[in-house]
């Protein structure tokens, strides 16, 4: 917690300068907030093509126009994708597989809500932030790997936006046979903790994913942007709104950390990044514990079983 306050009040992530000339970059949730500003940076830094993955195409087109006006460059394409629908994610992944190259991807889209809603078998926040975010990551990994083989000078990156709030919640449900079903029970779901819990699950899955992929093929990072002004918490309640009023970074400053996640060298593979720097010591004690390792392995087994049900063979890429 002390590191959170220090970062919010005293740390200003560096302004991005690394070139993306000639590269194709994907940013999910890119019509608002951190995703929008990260997309603007990537366009400004010379990317040849930027894919804006959005749920609301009309809003995406408006964001594209705004970026074009501010940068003077017309390189964005708006592609529809709804992380609440595995069929939408599968269709998006198929479209990505047709690209001649994909050099970097920022998995930024997420949901924060206190309202319980099931999407199929699982609570919606878990579906969006955990299950389908991993599905999308696995679907685009072959294209990222192929880019490295076809364009050796490229160093593909896959960066997932997490949060330091992963350390502000407990996860005793990991000991159950099927943890995701337990936390998707409407009778016991604690929705005030749901966003932090989803980010804890995401951290565990990214750790496991990075351990199964060679950094020399694709550098996988997880990025904590800090508390920022964005549209993410529009459903999250008054408490977070008050914190944001007094403490939040601007959206542009927070977006700098997302660009850092797709700019790091191989030393960043599998790393937790905060303020634009690798800082694995800021991972929660649970994540770094033996119980955390066991929870990670069990969670990976459950989620990948779910994903194999959506698309048989999707996990073979790792």
Helices and strands as residue ranges (DSSP letters): H 2-10, E 24-28, H 33-44, E 49-54, H 57-71, E 76-80, H 86-96, E 104-107, E 118-119, E 122-123, H 124-126, I 127-131, H 132-150, E 157-162, G 164-168, G 172-175, H 179-182, G 191-193, H 194-212, E 219-224, G 232-234, H 238-247, H 251-261, G 266-268, E 272-274, E 277-278, G 280-282, H 290-310, G 314-317
